[in-house]
Amino acid sequence: MLENNEQEPSGLTEIGKDCYAAIDLGSNSFHLVISRYDHGEFTVLDRQREVVRLAAGLDSENRLSDAVAERALLCLTQFSQLLRNLPPENIRAVGTNALRRLQSKNKFLERAETALGHSIEIIAGREEARLIYLGVSKWSARGDESRLVIDIGGGSTEIIAGKGDTALCRESLEVGCVVLSKQFFSDGKLTKKRFKKAVLAAELAIQPVVSEFRAHGWSQVIGCSGTMKSMALALIDGGLSKDGIHPDGLQTLLSQAIEAEHIDNLALPGVSKDRMPVFAGGLAILLALVDLFDIQEMSVSDIALREGVLYDLVGRSSSEDIRDTTVSAMLSRWAVDLRHGNKVRDTAIGMYQQIGVSWDIQDSLFESILGWSAQLHELGLQISHDRYNKHGAYLLANADMAGFARRDQLLLSALVMGHRRKFPLGLFEELPSNLVTPAKRVAVILRLSALLHRGRGVRHNTTIHAHAEGQQLKLKFRPGWLENNPLTEADLKQEQAWLKAIGIKLSFS
């Protein structure tokens, strides 16, 4: 069932801390790449690819068909075999447009994560664009040139303008080869009228961002992923191009498609059989892009999202985590009191380190999210002091946060919303089921840490001893401290009532 692009190397038995895996759950295909990182370079050990066509399995209400769901789960089960010997922290699985659109996604994600044996992050479109550009710039297009990078996926098209390693402008557009093929060529018929409508639909999606990208300019255009590769192969193997993609060759491909009248009659050298059902939609999008951006020449790269994920993983394991940069930028932009936020963070992390194991929240994700939420908990103060936690939560849920998966943003948002006053239980219940209990416990730590620093005074992490067991949490202060801080003692008594509503018994002495 799986398309294995390389022989399984004997080195797979020696996988260690320098090996990383990226899983790209795309709208058309699922991809897995395992690579070894050494001296700033990746060496690919194994690749796997399966055509799942997730986007084609979505109905008009974005519900996934049982057949496609089972196909996806079987693929993930097979992927899991290659991940068994990898350190869990060196694995990252990301879902794109089809999973973003999927209704009742939490239910499917739980089954998918069980099949894969690893958590799955659904990333926003602009985050997908960032990772695509990161992969292309780090892996195959090095140098300081200005470039336009385009990725036509199954459910969306990502366009990024950048210079060197820096993405300056990035967009994710709701038009992809699977979706467009389903909309205009579902029965396989290829006509001039249908192509005209498909190209127009693509142009309507792309046109609003053209002027913004043109303002940045570029010296080279790079297409990446399966659609671009199949177009280039059709042109080169068909004798229509010596290298890459050109407008004249695409017009010839369009004529050949119309003459064939049906996708089953269209024989294109270099284009695999599993790519043909979405070829027409991809061609229509590419024709629109070439026209609107006046592209005369486009080179094609095999590198795409998954390679960007690999480099992002390496950054997370070093001092170059893009998420830290994103949080720092938000703190600066919204003039958050960093000194106070760091005090709350220090207390929160100190408490977490005492009870993380007993409360079953000892995970790098929870520790990182707790630290960031402590720094960001006053984010909404620049909007209004009244319910500032609500304003901060809205910003975190809806901002473009580079490096953060959608799940992580929602978790951050819930923590900031729930750091004071009545506990927003409903908001936490909307998280994926495996996160609900840990998220509530992390929120309790944040609430108590913020409460203890209400007076914006000295830090408390060296004077608090925390003990957790089940739904009980006990805090112990040094002798005389509570008597000298009566407001904090009153706040803790109020907190007892609020936490009782979510089943947590707080005691202190």
C-alpha positions in Angstrom: 0.0 0.0 0.0 2.7 2.5 0.9 5.0 3.9 -1.8 8.5 3.5 -0.4 10.7 5.9 -2.3 13.9 4.4 -0.9 15.1 1.0 0.3 14.9 0.7 4.1 18.5 1.3 5.2 20.2 -0.9 7.8 21.0 2.3 9.7 17.4 2.5 10.9 18.3 0.1 13.7 20.8 2.7 15.0 18.3 5.6 15.2 19.3 8.0 18.0 19.0 11.5 19.4 20.3 13.0 16.1 17.4 11.5 14.1 14.2 13.4 13.4 10.9 12.5 11.8 8.3 14.8 10.2 4.8 13.6 9.2 2.9 15.8 6.8 -0.9 15.0 6.8 -1.8 16.8 3.6 -5.1 17.1 1.9 -4.0 14.8 -1.0 -1.2 12.7 0.4 0.4 11.7 3.8 4.2 11.9 3.9 6.8 10.7 6.4 10.4 11.6 6.3 13.1 10.4 8.7 16.4 12.2 8.6 19.7 12.3 10.6 20.9 15.8 11.5 24.7 16.3 11.6 26.7 19.5 11.4 23.8 21.6 10.2 22.8 19.2 7.5 20.1 16.6 7.1 20.6 13.1 5.6 17.4 11.4 4.6 17.2 7.8 6.0 13.7 6.9 4.9 10.6 8.4 3.1 7.1 7.0 2.9 4.1 8.4 1.0 0.5 7.4 0.8 -2.2 9.0 -1.4 -5.1 9.4 1.0 -7.1 12.2 -0.6 -8.5 13.5 2.7 -10.0 16.6 1.0 -11.9 14.5 -1.5 -13.4 12.6 1.4 -15.1 15.7 2.9 -18.7 16.3 2.1 -20.5 19.7 1.7 -20.6 19.9 5.5 -16.9 18.9 5.9 -17.7 15.5 7.4 -15.2 12.8 6.5 -16.4 9.6 4.9 -15.8 6.4 6.7 -13.8 4.9 3.8 -11.3 7.8 3.6 -11.0 7.9 7.4 -10.1 4.2 7.5 -7.6 4.7 4.7 -6.0 7.5 6.6 -5.9 5.5 9.9 -4.3 2.5 8.1 -1.6 4.7 6.7 -0.8 6.2 10.1 -0.7 2.7 11.6 1.9 1.8 9.0 3.9 5.0 9.6 4.0 4.2 13.3 6.2 1.2 12.7 9.0 3.5 11.5 8.7 5.8 14.5 9.1 3.2 17.3 12.9 3.7 17.8 12.8 7.5 17.6 12.9 9.8 20.6 9.3 11.1 21.0 10.5 14.7 21.2 12.1 14.3 17.8 8.8 13.6 16.1 6.3 16.1 14.8 3.2 15.4 12.8 1.3 18.3 11.3 -2.1 18.5 9.6 -3.1 21.0 7.0 -6.1 22.3 5.1 -8.4 19.2 5.1 -7.9 18.7 8.8 -8.4 22.4 9.4 -11.8 22.2 7.7 -12.8 18.9 9.2 -16.0 18.9 11.4 -15.7 17.1 14.7 -12.0 17.0 14.2 -11.2 16.1 17.9 -12.9 12.7 17.5 -11.0 11.8 14.4 -7.7 13.2 15.8 -8.0 10.9 18.8 -8.2 7.9 16.6 -5.4 9.2 14.3 -3.1 9.9 17.2 -3.7 6.4 18.6 -2.9 4.9 15.2 0.3 7.0 14.8 1.3 6.7 18.4 2.1 10.4 18.5 0.3 13.7 18.9 -0.9 15.5 15.7 -0.8 19.3 15.4 -3.2 21.1 13.1 -1.4 24.1 11.9 -2.8 27.4 10.5 -2.4 28.2 6.8 0.2 31.0 7.4 2.2 28.7 9.7 2.1 26.1 6.9 3.5 28.7 4.6 6.3 29.6 7.0 7.4 26.0 7.3 7.3 25.5 3.6 9.6 28.5 3.0 11.9 27.4 5.9 12.3 24.0 4.2 13.0 25.4 0.7 15.4 28.1 2.0 17.3 25.8 4.3 17.4 22.7 2.1 17.5 23.6 -1.6 17.5 27.4 -2.2 20.3 28.7 -0.1 21.7 32.2 -0.5 20.4 35.7 -0.1 18.3 35.9 -3.2 14.8 37.3 -3.1 12.4 34.6 -4.1 8.7 33.7 -4.5 7.9 30.2 -3.3 4.6 28.6 -4.3 3.1 25.3 -3.1 -0.1 24.0 -4.6 -1.5 21.5 -2.1 -4.7 19.4 -2.2 -6.8 21.8 -0.2 -4.9 25.1 -0.3 -2.2 27.0 -2.1 0.7 28.6 -0.1 2.5 31.7 -1.5 5.6 33.1 0.2 7.8 36.0 -0.7 11.2 36.1 1.1 14.8 37.0 1.0 17.4 34.4 2.1 16.0 32.5 5.1 13.5 35.2 6.0 9.8 35.0 4.8 8.6 38.5 4.3 5.1 37.9 3.2 3.1 34.7 3.4 -0.4 33.6 2.6 -2.5 30.4 2.5 -5.3 30.5 0.0 -8.4 28.3 0.0 -7.8 26.8 -3.4 -6.2 23.4 -4.0 -5.8 20.7 -6.6 -8.1 18.2 -4.9 -10.8 20.7 -4.1 -10.8 22.3 -7.6 -10.7 18.9 -9.4 -13.7 17.8 -7.3 -15.6 21.0 -8.1 -15.0 21.2 -11.8 -13.7 17.8 -13.1 -15.4 15.2 -10.7 -16.6 13.1 -13.6 -13.3 13.2 -15.4 -14.5 15.2 -18.4 -12.0 17.9 -19.6 -13.5 20.7 -21.7 -12.4 24.3 -22.5 -15.4 25.6 -20.7 -14.7 23.7 -17.5 -11.0 24.8 -17.5 -12.1 28.4 -18.0 -14.4 28.2 -15.0 -11.7 26.5 -12.9 -9.0 29.0 -13.8 -11.4 31.9 -13.0 -12.2 30.3 -9.6 -8.5 30.1 -8.8 -7.9 33.7 -10.0 -10.7 34.9 -7.7 -8.9 33.2 -4.7 -5.4 34.5 -5.7 -6.1 38.1 -7.0 -6.6 39.8 -3.5 -3.0 39.1 -2.5 -1.1 39.7 -5.8 -0.3 43.4 -5.3 1.1 42.8 -1.8 3.5 40.1 -3.1 4.5 42.2 -6.1 5.5 45.0 -3.7 8.2 42.7 -2.4 9.5 41.6 -5.7 11.7 38.5 -6.4 14.5 37.3 -8.6 13.5 33.7 -8.7 10.3 31.7 -8.5 10.3 28.2 -6.9 7.4 25.7 -7.0 7.4 22.8 -4.6 5.4 19.7 -3.7 3.7 17.0 -5.8 1.6 19.2 -8.1 4.5 21.3 -9.2 6.7 18.3 -9.6 4.1 16.5 -11.7 3.7 19.6 -14.0 7.4 19.9 -14.5 7.8 16.2 -15.3 4.9 16.4 -17.8 6.6 19.3 -19.5 10.1 18.0 -19.5 9.4 14.3 -20.3 6.9 15.5 -23.0 9.6 17.6 -24.7 7.8 20.9 -23.8 10.6 22.2 -21.6 14.2 21.7 -20.9 14.0 22.6 -17.3 11.2 23.8 -15.0 7.9 25.3 -15.8 7.1 27.9 -18.5 3.9 29.6 -19.7 4.0 28.2 -23.3 4.4 24.7 -22.1 1.5 25.0 -19.8 -0.7 26.3 -22.6 0.3 23.2 -24.6 -0.6 21.0 -21.7 -4.0 22.7 -21.5 -4.6 22.0 -25.2 -3.6 18.3 -24.8 -6.0 18.0 -21.9 -8.9 19.5 -23.8 -8.2 17.3 -26.8 -8.1 14.2 -24.6 -11.7 15.1 -23.5 -11.5 12.8 -20.4 -8.8 12.3 -17.8 -8.6 8.6 -18.6 -7.5 9.5 -22.1 -4.8 11.9 -21.0 -1.4 10.1 -21.1 1.3 12.4 -19.8 4.9 11.0 -19.5 6.3 11.4 -16.0 3.0 11.8 -14.3 2.0 9.0 -12.0 -1.4 7.3 -12.1 -2.4 8.4 -8.7 -1.7 12.1 -9.6 -4.0 12.1 -12.7 -7.3 12.5 -10.8 -6.2 15.9 -9.4 -4.0 17.0 -12.4 -6.7 19.2 -14.0 -7.3 21.1 -10.8 -3.6 21.6 -10.3 -3.1 22.8 -13.9 -5.9 25.4 -13.5 -4.4 26.8 -10.4 -0.9 27.0 -12.0 -2.3 28.7 -15.1 -3.9 31.3 -12.8 -0.7 31.8 -10.8 1.5 32.2 -13.9 -0.9 34.8 -15.4 -1.5 36.9 -12.2 2.1 37.0 -11.1 3.5 37.2 -14.7 5.8 34.2 -14.1 8.0 33.5 -17.1 10.1 30.8 -15.5 9.7 28.6 -12.4 12.1 26.1 -11.0 10.8 23.1 -9.1 12.0 21.8 -5.8 11.2 18.4 -4.1 11.5 20.2 -0.8 8.3 21.2 1.0 6.5 21.4 4.3 8.0 18.2 5.9 11.5 19.4 5.4 10.6 22.7 7.1 9.1 20.8 10.0 12.5 19.0 10.4 14.4 22.3 10.7 11.8 23.6 13.1 12.2 20.5 15.2 16.0 21.1 15.4 15.3 24.7 16.4 13.0 23.6 19.2 15.8 21.3 20.6 18.3 24.2 20.6 18.1 27.8 21.6 16.4 28.8 18.4 12.8 27.9 19.1 10.7 30.2 16.9 7.9 30.1 19.5 10.1 32.0 22.0 10.7 34.6 19.4 6.9 34.9 18.7 6.1 35.3 22.4 8.8 37.9 22.8 7.4 39.9 19.9 3.9 39.8 21.4 5.2 40.9 24.8 6.9 43.9 23.1 4.0 44.8 20.8 1.5 44.8 23.6 3.8 46.4 26.2 3.3 43.6 28.7 5.1 44.0 32.0 7.9 41.5 31.4 9.4 41.7 34.9 6.1 40.8 36.5 5.4 38.1 33.9 8.7 36.5 34.6 8.1 36.4 38.3 4.8 34.7 37.8 6.5 32.3 35.4 9.3 31.5 37.8 6.7 30.7 40.6 4.6 28.6 38.2 7.6 26.6 36.9 8.8 26.0 40.5 5.4 24.7 41.5 5.1 22.6 38.3 8.5 21.0 39.0 7.2 19.9 42.5 3.8 18.4 41.3 4.2 17.7 37.6 4.9 14.0 38.1 2.2 13.4 40.7 -0.4 15.3 38.7 0.6 13.5 35.4 1.5 16.7 33.6 5.2 16.1 33.2 5.5 16.9 29.5 7.7 19.4 27.8 4.6 20.9 26.0 2.8 21.6 29.3 5.9 23.1 30.9 6.5 25.4 27.9 2.9 26.4 27.6 2.8 27.2 31.3 5.8 29.4 31.0 4.5 31.3 28.0 1.0 31.7 29.5 2.6 33.2 32.7 4.5 35.7 30.6 1.4 36.5 28.5 -1.3 36.4 31.1 -1.6 40.3 31.2 -1.6 40.6 27.4 -5.1 42.1 27.3 -4.3 45.0 29.7 -3.5 47.3 26.8 -7.1 46.9 25.6 -8.9 47.2 28.9 -8.4 46.4 32.5 -12.0 45.2 32.7 -11.9 41.4 31.9 -8.4 41.8 30.5 -8.0 38.0 30.6 -10.8 37.7 28.0 -9.1 40.2 25.7 -5.8 38.4 26.0 -7.4 35.1 25.4 -9.0 36.4 22.2 -5.7 37.7 20.9 -4.0 34.4 21.5 -6.7 32.4 19.9 -6.8 34.5 16.8 -3.3 35.9 16.3 -0.8 34.7 13.6 1.7 33.0 16.0 4.7 31.6 14.1 5.7 28.2 15.4 2.5 27.4 17.2 0.0 24.7 16.2 -3.7 25.6 16.4 -4.1 23.3 19.4 -1.3 25.1 21.3 -2.8 28.5 20.6 -6.2 27.4 21.9 -4.5 25.9 25.0 -2.6 29.2 25.6 -5.8 31.1 25.1 -7.7 28.9 27.6 -5.0 29.3 30.2 -4.9 33.1 29.9 -8.7 33.2 30.0 -8.8 31.0 33.1 -6.0 32.5 35.1 -8.3 34.6 37.3 -11.8 34.7 38.8 -14.4 32.1 37.9 -12.9 29.1 36.1 -14.1 28.9 32.5 -14.8 25.1 32.6 -16.6 25.1 29.2 -13.6 26.5 27.4 -11.4 23.7 28.7 -13.9 21.1 27.9 -13.7 22.1 24.2 -10.0 21.1 24.0 -9.1 17.6 22.7 -10.2 15.1 25.4 -6.6 14.0 26.2 -5.8 17.6 27.0 -8.7 18.5 29.2 -7.5 17.2 32.6 -3.9 18.2 32.1 -4.9 21.6 30.9 -7.1 22.3 33.9 -4.3 21.3 36.2 -1.8 23.5 34.4 -4.4 26.3 34.7 -4.6 25.8 38.5 -0.8 26.3 38.7 -1.0 29.5 36.7 -4.0 30.8 38.7 -2.1 30.3 42.0 1.1 31.8 40.7 -0.7 34.9 39.4 -2.6 35.2 42.7 0.6 35.0 44.8 2.1 37.9 42.7 -1.0 40.1 42.8 0.9 42.6 44.9 3.7 42.6 42.3 6.2 42.1 45.1 9.0 39.6 45.7 9.0 36.2 44.1 7.6 33.3 46.1 8.9 30.1 44.4 11.5 29.5 47.1 9.1 29.7 50.0 6.2 27.6 48.7 6.0 23.8 49.0 3.3 22.2 46.8 2.0 18.6 47.0 -0.7 17.1 44.7 -2.5 13.8 44.9 -5.5 13.1 42.7 -7.8 16.1 42.9 -6.2 17.5 46.0 -3.6 20.2 46.1 -1.8 21.4 49.2 0.3 24.5 49.6 2.6 25.1 52.5 4.2 28.5 53.3 7.0 29.4 55.7 5.8 30.1 59.2 4.2 33.5 59.6 4.0 34.3 55.9 0.2 34.1 55.5 -0.3 36.2 58.7 1.9 38.9 57.2 0.0 38.7 53.8 -3.7 38.8 54.8 -4.9 39.8 51.3 -3.2 36.7 49.8 -4.8 34.5 52.4 -8.3 36.0 51.6 -7.6 35.4 47.9 -6.6 31.8 48.5 -9.9 31.2 50.4 -11.8 32.6 47.4 -9.7 30.4 45.2 -10.8 27.3 47.2 -14.4 28.0 46.2 -13.6 28.6 42.5 -11.5 25.4 42.3 -14.1 23.4 44.1 -16.4 24.0 41.1 -14.0 22.0 38.9 -13.5 19.2 41.5 -10.1 20.3 42.9 -9.7 20.6 46.7 -7.2 23.3 47.6 -5.8 23.5 51.1 -3.0 25.7 52.5 -1.1 26.2 55.7 
